[in-house]
Amino acid sequence: MAERTRGYAHRIDIVADAPRVWAAITTSAGLKAWCSPDAEITAREGGAFRANVDRVTELEAHIDVFLPERRMRLIHLPSASLPPNDGAIVDDFMLDAGEGTTIVRLLGSGVPATAEWDAPYMRMRIGWERAIARLKVMVEQRSPAAARAAR
């Protein structure tokens, strides 16, 4: 029988255009500003992502889907700081551009639904939730669209 898994879904609306949001998600400088101070990314299909989203666990991932200003999917690599896992843990960033706003959806999946994964799961889920809230603040503070919307 296959092991049960769980996931999470986050959505945030950012008052900024998709290129600005995408740059914050897909550049090392952008990631360092909202995700984690040591974050690094090689932003391309087949590239790599590394960050400490929950301030405890170093996450390393392979980028298997990369559609500029639309989608980036991360397939997490095994980590010595996480319990063993035979399946794939995935984080999927999807952007939906509107007029002056960008909706960011982050879907996480494949986290084992076992007791040993309870704490890491909560750290990942809450860590990403807080991180994308920081993404919103950081991008909107630097966004001309947000400044216009505030008037």
C-alpha positions in Angstrom: 0.0 0.0 0.0 1.3 3.5 -0.9 2.3 5.8 2.0 -0.2 8.6 2.6 1.0 12.1 2.0 -0.2 15.6 2.8 0.4 19.1 1.4 -0.4 22.7 1.8 -1.7 25.5 -0.4 -0.9 29.2 0.0 -2.2 32.2 -2.0 -1.2 35.8 -1.8 -2.2 38.7 -3.9 0.7 41.2 -4.6 0.2 44.7 -5.9 2.9 44.5 -8.5 3.4 43.2 -12.0 4.4 39.6 -12.7 8.0 40.4 -13.9 8.7 42.1 -10.6 7.3 39.2 -8.5 9.0 36.7 -10.7 12.4 38.4 -10.2 11.9 38.3 -6.5 11.2 34.5 -6.6 13.9 33.6 -9.2 17.0 35.6 -8.3 19.3 34.9 -5.4 19.2 38.5 -4.4 15.4 38.5 -4.4 15.2 35.2 -2.4 17.7 36.6 0.1 15.4 39.6 0.7 12.3 37.6 1.6 13.0 33.9 1.9 16.3 33.3 3.7 19.7 35.1 3.9 21.7 32.3 2.4 19.2 31.4 -0.4 20.6 30.6 -3.8 19.0 29.7 -7.1 20.0 28.8 -10.6 16.8 29.8 -12.2 16.2 27.6 -15.2 14.7 24.2 -16.0 17.2 21.8 -14.6 18.5 24.4 -12.2 18.8 24.3 -8.4 17.2 26.0 -5.4 18.6 26.2 -1.9 17.0 28.0 1.1 16.3 27.7 4.7 12.6 28.6 4.7 11.7 27.6 8.3 15.0 28.8 9.8 15.7 25.2 10.8 15.8 23.0 7.7 18.1 23.6 4.7 16.0 22.8 1.6 17.7 21.8 -1.6 15.6 21.2 -4.7 15.8 20.6 -8.4 13.8 22.9 -10.7 12.0 20.6 -13.1 9.4 23.1 -14.5 10.4 26.7 -15.3 8.0 28.9 -17.2 9.1 32.5 -16.9 6.6 34.7 -15.1 4.2 31.8 -14.7 5.5 28.7 -12.9 8.4 27.2 -11.1 8.3 23.7 -9.6 10.8 22.5 -7.1 11.4 18.8 -6.5 13.1 18.5 -3.1 16.3 16.5 -2.7 16.9 14.3 0.4 18.1 16.2 3.4 20.1 14.9 6.4 18.0 17.2 8.6 14.7 15.6 7.6 13.3 12.1 8.3 13.7 9.5 5.5 11.3 9.7 2.6 10.8 7.4 -0.4 8.6 9.8 -2.3 9.0 13.2 -3.8 8.2 16.4 -1.9 7.2 19.2 -4.3 6.7 23.0 -4.0 5.0 24.5 -7.0 5.0 28.3 -7.5 2.3 29.6 -9.9 1.8 33.2 -10.9 -1.4 34.6 -12.3 -0.9 38.2 -13.6 -3.8 40.6 -13.5 -4.1 44.4 -14.0 -1.5 45.8 -11.6 -1.6 42.7 -9.3 -0.1 39.2 -9.4 -1.6 36.2 -7.6 1.0 33.9 -6.2 0.0 30.3 -5.4 2.3 27.9 -3.7 1.2 24.3 -3.6 3.3 21.9 -1.5 2.7 18.1 -1.8 4.2 14.7 -1.1 5.0 15.3 2.6 4.6 11.9 4.4 1.6 11.7 6.7 3.6 10.0 9.5 4.3 11.1 13.1 8.0 11.6 12.4 7.1 14.1 9.6 4.6 16.1 11.8 7.1 18.7 13.0 8.9 19.1 9.6 5.6 19.4 7.8 4.4 22.1 10.1 7.7 24.0 9.8 7.6 23.8 6.0 3.9 24.8 5.8 4.2 27.7 8.3 7.6 28.7 7.0 6.4 29.1 3.4 3.3 30.9 4.6 5.4 33.5 6.5 7.9 33.7 3.7 5.4 34.6 1.0 3.9 37.2 3.3 7.4 38.7 3.5 7.6 38.4 -0.4 4.4 40.5 -0.6 5.7 43.2 1.7 9.1 43.3 0.0 7.8 43.5 -3.5 5.1 46.0 -2.7 7.5 48.3 -0.9 9.5 48.4 -4.1 6.6 48.5 -6.6 5.4 51.6 -8.5 2.0 49.8 -8.9 1.6 49.5 -5.2 2.5 53.2 -4.7 -0.2 54.1 -7.3 -2.8 51.9 -5.7 -2.2 53.5 -2.3 -3.1 57.0 -3.7 
